[in-house]
Amino acid sequence: MYRLPMLENVPGLQHVFSTVRDGDLGFGREDDARISENRRRFGERAFGAFDLGEAVALVPMRPGYEETIALVTPEDRGRGMKLRNDGIFCEAAITATETFFLAAADCYPIFVVDHKRWVLALIHASRESTVREIPRKTVEAMASLYGSEPPNLWIGIGPGIRAASYEVVGFSHAGDQRWKKFVKPSGRPNAHFVDLLGYIGKLFTDLAIPQDHIAICPADTFRSPRFFSHRRAKAADETDRRHAVIVRMVRP
């Protein structure tokens, strides 16, 4: 398992990312019971005591929910942790009470913490949601709903695919001035290396979130054997698996 050292002392924050050693934590490739058991064991290793019924799983990349930023309450507790398609369909979620869970592989799992207002958000930053600027919109929603102020926010960016490993053919924003610094030709026709992480970071700093409040996992999921990678699995014709993040705020 992996934690972002810079965020270990943020008041109330508890977070952990799984690694390959923790097994597949995403529904879709193995039966639900096996995945649920992997999740339970990982949670217990991370926190000592962990009940699947106390967490809420985000289910991203669903048609019709591409722009959805969900507000999660105690009524949602337990959703998506034991059964596929039972979680919160969204690209980001905000809560003042709940424990969040998100499985990923190459897309960036990102959490945003406001320990002053006791608010937590979790974002699934894929290419599509990054182009739609869901990270920015999530912070703006925290401000609108809870009065969160950017200087008080802490950002945790988990493992994801880096630009040198992320070649996209036909990237629709290659000519967009906003993406100019984050897109480079790869040498193949109509193909570019896309720096999602760089663009995500700019979205946050443009909101006046301090750079030294943004913690980033250094791993490139495509190249690191420590984490799962959708692209690596596809290239090697291997089983596609998912690591995950669990994040929560715990009052003293």
Salt bridges, closest charged atoms under 4 A:
ASP22 OD1 - ARG45 NH2 2.89
ASP24 OD2 - ARG29 NE 3.64
GLU30 OE1 - ARG34 NE 3.07
ASP31 OD2 - ARG34 NE 3.95
ASP32 OD1 - ARG84 NE 2.65
GLU37 OE2 - ARG40 NH2 2.49
GLU37 OE2 - ARG41 NE 2.94
GLU44 OE2 - ARG40 NH1 2.87
GLU54 OE1 - ARG77 NH1 3.85
GLU67 OE2 - ARG132 NE 3.62
GLU67 OE1 - LYS137 NZ 3.04
ASP76 OD1 - ARG79 NH1 3.30
GLU91 OE1 - HIS124 ND1 2.91
GLU98 OE1 - ARG77 NE 2.62
GLU128 OE2 - ARG127 NH2 3.70
GLU133 OE1 - ARG136 NE 2.75
GLU133 OE2 - ARG178 NH1 3.56
GLU140 OE1 - ARG136 NH1 2.91
GLU167 OE1 - ARG188 NH2 2.96
ASP176 OD2 - HIS173 ND1 3.13
ASP176 OD2 - ARG178 NH2 2.81
ASP206 OD2 - LYS202 NZ 2.62
ASP220 OD2 - ARG223 NE 3.37
ASP240 OD2 - HIS230 ND1 2.75
ASP240 OD1 - ARG242 NH1 2.70
